[in-house]
């Protein structure tokens, strides 16, 4: 199971905000009715964090009118060990010449 951030944008007008929020609140979905909104701070978007198996499952929790415009991002956490491995591999790769890699050389002079 993965964690996903769902972002749904809407028009800036007050009535547009009210209509979108009303649709979300009337949806009956626990996830949708508990969306967080940025409208009062000028960000006319709703955000939902959800744990589901994939992006399509995340998309299906939204009211149908908002599914196609929603931005859905798969979230992850990194451990220090993972980052150290990535940095170490990058350093090794940048020092060795492999197809597609550029060797960084210090120019004399």
C-alpha positions in Angstrom: 0.0 0.0 0.0 1.2 3.5 -0.8 0.6 7.0 0.4 -0.8 9.5 -2.1 -1.4 13.2 -2.1 -4.5 14.2 -4.1 -4.7 17.8 -5.2 -7.8 19.3 -6.8 -7.8 22.9 -8.0 -10.9 25.0 -8.6 -11.9 28.5 -9.7 -11.0 31.5 -7.5 -14.5 33.0 -7.2 -16.1 32.7 -3.8 -19.2 30.9 -5.3 -16.9 28.4 -7.1 -15.2 27.6 -3.8 -18.5 27.2 -2.0 -19.8 24.9 -4.8 -16.8 22.6 -4.8 -16.7 22.4 -1.0 -20.4 21.6 -1.0 -19.9 18.8 -3.5 -17.1 17.3 -1.4 -19.1 17.6 1.8 -22.1 15.9 0.3 -20.1 13.1 -1.3 -20.4 11.0 1.8 -16.8 9.8 1.5 -14.9 10.1 4.7 -11.7 11.0 2.8 -13.3 13.6 0.6 -15.3 15.3 3.4 -12.1 15.7 5.4 -10.2 17.4 2.6 -8.0 20.3 3.6 -8.5 23.6 1.7 -6.2 26.5 0.9 -8.9 28.9 -0.3 -8.7 31.3 2.7 -5.0 31.7 1.9 -5.5 32.3 -1.8 -4.7 28.7 -2.8 -7.9 27.4 -4.4 -7.2 23.8 -4.0 -8.2 20.8 -1.9 -5.7 18.3 -0.6 -6.3 14.8 0.6 -3.7 12.3 2.0 -4.7 8.7 1.5 -3.2 5.2 1.8 -4.3 3.1 -1.1 -2.7 0.6 -3.5 -2.3 2.8 -6.6 -3.1 6.2 -8.2 -6.2 5.0 -9.9 -7.6 3.8 -6.6 -6.8 7.2 -5.2 -8.6 8.9 -8.1 -11.7 6.8 -7.6 -12.4 8.3 -4.2 -13.1 11.7 -5.7 -16.5 12.8 -7.0 -16.5 11.9 -10.7 -16.5 15.6 -11.9 -13.1 16.1 -10.3 -11.3 12.9 -11.2 -9.8 14.0 -14.5 -8.4 17.3 -13.3 -6.9 15.9 -10.0 -3.2 15.8 -9.5 -2.2 12.6 -7.7 1.3 12.2 -6.3 2.8 9.1 -4.9 4.7 10.0 -1.7 7.7 8.3 -0.1 10.1 8.7 2.7 13.8 8.3 2.5 16.2 6.9 5.1 19.7 8.4 5.6 21.0 5.0 4.5 19.2 5.2 1.1 20.5 8.7 0.5 24.0 7.7 1.4 23.8 4.8 -1.0 22.5 7.1 -3.8 25.2 9.7 -3.2 27.9 7.0 -3.0 26.8 5.4 -6.2 26.6 8.8 -8.0 30.2 9.6 -6.9 31.4 6.2 -8.1 29.6 6.6 -11.4 30.9 10.1 -12.0 34.5 8.9 -11.5 34.3 5.9 -13.9 33.7 6.1 -17.6 30.6 4.1 -18.6 28.5 4.5 -21.8 26.3 7.5 -21.2 28.3 8.9 -18.3 30.5 11.9 -18.5 33.7 11.7 -16.6 34.4 14.9 -14.6 38.0 15.9 -15.2 39.8 18.9 -13.7 41.3 21.0 -16.4 45.0 21.8 -16.0 46.0 25.4 -16.3 
